[in-house]
Amino acid sequence: MAKLPQTLIPTLLSAFLLLHTAQSQSTSFTYDFYGDKPTDLIYQGDAHFPSDTTFLRLTNAERGNVGRVLHSSPVQFSQGGSQVDFETTINFIITPSSANAPADGLTFFIAPVGSTIPSSSTGSNLGIFASSGSSPSVFAVEFDTYVNSAWDPSYRHIGIDIGSRSSRVTTEVGDAIIGQQVNARINYVGATKMITVRATAGPETFELSYEYDLSGFLNSQVQVGLSAATGEYVATHDIVSWYFTATMNQNNAGSRSRKELAGKIEQFVGF
């Protein structure tokens, strides 16, 4: 059997390494907020570290606040048909003002790279949706504490939002996410297109899920962030900690190509 020309061995090896890198590409970070200001977060609007707590505060108890943070490094969400899995866990506290009902809520969101606060995104637009209530290529999970009857269900809720403040699916939370620490975990599995949310507040647990192909909706590169907003009614929205990880999983065609290339290298150079 003819041997592989030596000049082609480096080329095949490089291609193999590139395929392997694409398969294992991942992004992850963890923040426990103890008053220090991470330098790899982008702070927008009213997001700050106040003197009265060690946590990251997205909004004060003032009307018309919007605060956001985004991780500065873009996340590769899709590439050549590859599938992305991600998981994020957020611990937060929404503290009502004694003067009124708490509003408006907090989100985890995924947006195009370079995203900024849309105009008129206070209150029910939660710092991510334009005045029309929509934003193309924006995915969010909202923890909504104020009922806007024109589009919200008639209860405080967790909702999955795809391009719009009108949630695709919701679950009622009542007062459970007000005034105590909430642990929320959000997952997306690229192979099944399934979005799942599980939130624990004290003794209560809330779950919801929705099947949707986010890789066909979001840009190939995105940024992930947290947002909160107030309107006529207010609350403070504090982030205690935030964890995120995303992994690019090569599609079946990519896996076959990798195996075929590895087999050729083994055949010709005796690996």
C-alpha positions as CSV (number, residue, x, y, z in Angstrom):
1,M,0.0,0.0,0.0
2,A,1.3,3.5,-0.9
3,K,2.4,5.6,2.0
4,L,1.1,9.1,2.5
5,P,3.5,11.8,1.2
6,Q,5.3,13.2,4.2
7,T,4.4,16.8,3.1
8,L,0.7,16.0,3.7
9,I,1.1,14.7,7.2
10,P,1.2,18.1,8.8
11,T,-1.8,19.2,6.9
12,L,-3.9,16.2,8.0
13,L,-2.7,16.6,11.6
14,S,-3.7,20.3,11.5
15,A,-7.1,19.5,10.1
16,F,-7.6,16.8,12.8
17,L,-6.7,19.2,15.6
18,L,-9.1,21.9,14.2
19,L,-11.9,19.4,14.1
20,H,-11.2,18.3,17.7
21,T,-11.0,21.9,18.8
22,A,-14.4,22.7,17.3
23,Q,-15.9,19.6,19.0
24,S,-14.7,20.7,22.4
25,Q,-15.1,24.5,22.2
26,S,-16.6,25.8,25.4
27,T,-17.1,29.0,27.4
28,S,-17.6,29.1,31.2
29,F,-17.4,31.5,34.1
30,T,-18.4,31.8,37.7
31,Y,-19.0,35.0,39.8
32,D,-19.7,35.1,43.5
33,F,-20.4,38.7,44.1
34,Y,-18.7,39.9,47.4
35,G,-18.4,43.6,46.5
36,D,-15.5,43.2,44.0
37,K,-16.2,44.4,40.5
38,P,-15.2,41.8,37.9
39,T,-13.3,43.4,35.0
40,D,-14.6,41.0,32.4
41,L,-18.2,42.1,32.8
42,I,-19.8,45.0,30.8
43,Y,-21.9,47.2,33.1
44,Q,-24.8,49.1,31.5
45,G,-27.4,51.5,32.9
46,D,-27.8,51.4,36.7
47,A,-25.8,48.2,37.4
48,H,-23.4,48.9,40.3
49,F,-22.1,47.7,43.6
50,P,-23.8,49.7,46.4
51,S,-22.2,50.4,49.7
52,D,-25.0,48.7,51.7
53,T,-24.5,45.2,50.3
54,T,-21.7,43.1,48.7
55,F,-24.0,42.0,45.9
56,L,-24.2,43.3,42.4
57,R,-27.3,45.5,42.2
58,L,-29.0,45.9,38.8
59,T,-31.7,48.5,40.0
60,N,-32.3,50.7,42.9
61,A,-35.8,51.3,44.3
62,E,-36.3,54.2,42.0
63,R,-38.7,54.7,39.1
64,G,-37.5,54.1,35.6
65,N,-34.3,52.2,36.5
66,V,-32.6,49.8,34.0
67,G,-29.5,47.9,34.8
68,R,-27.6,45.2,32.9
69,V,-24.4,43.2,32.9
70,L,-23.0,41.2,30.0
71,H,-20.1,38.9,29.9
72,S,-17.5,40.6,27.7
73,S,-16.4,37.5,25.7
74,P,-18.7,36.4,22.9
75,V,-20.1,32.9,23.0
76,Q,-20.0,30.8,19.8
77,F,-23.6,29.6,19.7
78,S,-23.7,27.9,16.3
79,Q,-21.1,26.8,13.7
80,G,-21.5,24.7,10.6
81,G,-24.6,22.9,12.0
82,S,-23.0,22.2,15.4
83,Q,-25.3,22.0,18.4
84,V,-24.8,24.0,21.6
85,D,-25.6,23.0,25.1
86,F,-25.6,25.7,27.8
87,E,-26.4,25.9,31.5
88,T,-26.6,28.9,33.8
89,T,-27.4,29.2,37.5
90,I,-28.3,32.6,39.0
91,N,-28.9,33.4,42.7
92,F,-30.7,36.6,43.2
93,I,-32.9,38.6,45.6
94,I,-35.7,40.9,44.6
95,T,-36.5,43.2,47.5
96,P,-39.8,45.2,47.4
97,S,-40.1,48.8,48.4
98,S,-42.4,49.3,51.4
99,A,-44.4,51.9,49.5
100,N,-45.7,49.7,46.6
101,A,-45.9,46.4,44.8
102,P,-42.5,45.1,43.5
103,A,-41.7,45.7,39.9
104,D,-40.8,44.9,37.3
105,G,-38.5,41.9,37.2
106,L,-35.2,40.3,36.3
107,T,-34.0,38.3,33.3
108,F,-31.2,36.1,32.0
109,F,-30.8,36.9,28.4
110,I,-28.9,36.1,25.2
111,A,-28.5,38.9,22.6
112,P,-26.3,39.8,19.6
113,V,-22.7,40.8,20.3
114,G,-22.5,44.5,21.1
115,S,-26.0,44.6,22.6
116,T,-26.9,47.9,24.4
117,I,-30.0,48.9,26.4
118,P,-32.9,49.6,24.0
119,S,-34.6,52.9,24.3
120,S,-37.8,52.9,26.4
121,S,-36.9,49.5,27.9
122,T,-37.8,50.4,31.5
123,G,-40.6,48.7,33.3
124,S,-42.3,45.8,31.6
125,N,-39.6,45.7,28.8
126,L,-37.1,44.5,31.5
127,G,-34.1,46.3,30.0
128,I,-34.0,44.0,26.9
129,F,-37.1,44.7,24.8
130,A,-37.8,47.9,22.7
131,S,-40.8,50.0,23.3
132,S,-42.8,47.8,20.9
133,G,-42.2,44.9,23.3
134,S,-40.0,42.9,20.9
135,S,-36.3,42.6,20.0
136,P,-35.1,40.4,17.2
137,S,-32.5,37.7,18.1
138,V,-33.0,38.1,21.9
139,F,-33.8,35.1,24.1
140,A,-34.6,35.5,27.8
141,V,-36.0,33.8,30.9
142,E,-37.9,36.4,32.9
143,F,-38.7,36.5,36.6
144,D,-41.7,38.9,36.3
145,T,-43.0,40.4,39.5
146,Y,-45.6,42.8,38.0
147,V,-48.6,41.9,35.9
148,N,-49.1,43.9,32.7
149,S,-52.5,42.7,31.7
150,A,-52.2,43.5,28.0
151,W,-49.7,40.6,27.5
152,D,-48.8,39.0,30.9
153,P,-50.8,36.2,32.5
154,S,-52.8,37.2,35.6
155,Y,-50.0,36.3,38.0
156,R,-46.4,36.8,38.9
157,H,-44.5,34.3,36.8
158,I,-41.4,32.8,35.3
159,G,-41.5,33.0,31.5
160,I,-39.5,31.9,28.5
161,D,-39.3,34.8,26.0
162,I,-38.2,34.4,22.4
163,G,-37.9,37.8,20.7
164,S,-40.9,39.3,22.7
165,R,-41.9,40.2,26.2
166,S,-45.0,38.0,25.6
167,S,-43.7,34.7,27.1
168,R,-44.1,31.5,25.1
169,V,-44.8,29.5,28.3
170,T,-45.1,30.6,32.0
171,T,-45.5,29.2,35.5
172,E,-47.0,31.0,38.4
173,V,-44.8,31.9,41.4
174,G,-47.0,34.1,43.6
175,D,-44.9,35.8,46.3
176,A,-42.2,33.1,46.4
177,I,-39.6,35.1,44.4
178,I,-40.1,38.3,46.4
179,G,-37.9,39.1,49.4
180,Q,-35.9,35.9,49.6
181,Q,-33.0,34.4,47.7
182,V,-33.9,32.5,44.6
183,N,-31.8,29.9,42.9
184,A,-32.6,29.6,39.2
185,R,-31.1,27.1,36.8
186,I,-31.6,27.4,33.1
187,N,-30.6,24.7,30.6
188,Y,-30.6,24.3,26.8
189,V,-29.8,21.0,25.1
190,G,-29.0,21.5,21.4
191,A,-29.8,17.9,20.4
192,T,-33.3,18.0,21.7
193,K,-33.9,21.8,21.3
194,M,-35.3,21.7,24.9
195,I,-35.2,24.7,27.2
196,T,-35.8,24.0,30.9
197,V,-36.0,26.2,33.9
198,R,-36.0,25.2,37.5
199,A,-36.2,27.8,40.3
200,T,-36.1,27.2,44.1
201,A,-37.3,29.8,46.6
202,G,-37.4,28.7,50.2
203,P,-39.3,25.4,50.3
204,E,-41.0,25.9,46.9
205,T,-39.7,24.8,43.5
206,F,-41.0,25.9,40.1
207,E,-40.3,24.2,36.7
208,L,-41.1,24.9,33.1
209,S,-39.9,23.8,29.7
210,Y,-40.3,24.6,26.1
211,E,-39.0,23.1,22.9
212,Y,-37.4,25.5,20.4
213,D,-34.4,25.6,18.1
214,L,-32.4,28.5,19.5
215,S,-29.5,27.8,17.1
216,G,-31.8,28.8,14.3
217,F,-33.0,31.9,16.0
218,L,-30.0,33.4,17.7
219,N,-26.9,34.8,15.9
220,S,-23.9,32.5,15.5
221,Q,-22.0,34.6,18.1
222,V,-23.9,36.0,21.1
223,Q,-23.4,37.6,24.5
224,V,-25.0,36.5,27.6
225,G,-26.3,38.8,30.3
226,L,-28.5,39.7,33.2
227,S,-31.0,42.6,33.3
228,A,-33.6,44.2,35.5
229,A,-35.9,47.2,35.3
230,T,-38.4,49.2,37.2
231,G,-41.2,51.5,36.0
232,E,-43.9,53.3,38.0
233,Y,-43.5,50.6,40.7
234,V,-40.0,49.6,41.9
235,A,-37.8,47.1,43.7
236,T,-34.1,46.4,44.2
237,H,-32.7,43.5,42.1
238,D,-29.5,42.0,43.5
239,I,-27.4,39.3,42.0
240,V,-25.7,37.1,44.6
241,S,-23.9,34.8,42.2
242,W,-23.9,33.8,38.5
243,Y,-22.5,30.7,36.8
244,F,-22.6,29.9,33.1
245,T,-21.2,27.3,30.8
246,A,-21.7,26.5,27.1
247,T,-20.3,23.7,25.0
248,M,-20.3,23.3,21.2
249,N,-21.2,19.7,20.3
250,Q,-20.2,18.7,16.8
251,N,-23.0,17.3,14.6
252,N,-23.0,13.7,13.2
253,A,-21.5,14.8,9.9
254,G,-18.6,16.4,11.8
255,S,-18.1,13.4,13.9
256,R,-17.9,11.1,10.8
257,S,-15.4,13.5,9.2
258,R,-13.3,13.4,12.3
259,K,-13.3,9.6,12.4
260,E,-12.6,9.3,8.7
261,L,-9.7,11.7,8.9
262,A,-8.2,9.9,12.0
263,G,-8.6,6.6,10.2
264,K,-6.6,7.9,7.2
265,I,-3.9,9.2,9.4
266,E,-3.7,5.8,11.2
267,Q,-3.7,3.9,7.8
268,F,-0.9,5.9,6.3
269,V,1.5,6.8,9.1
270,G,0.9,3.9,11.5
271,F,-0.6,5.7,14.5
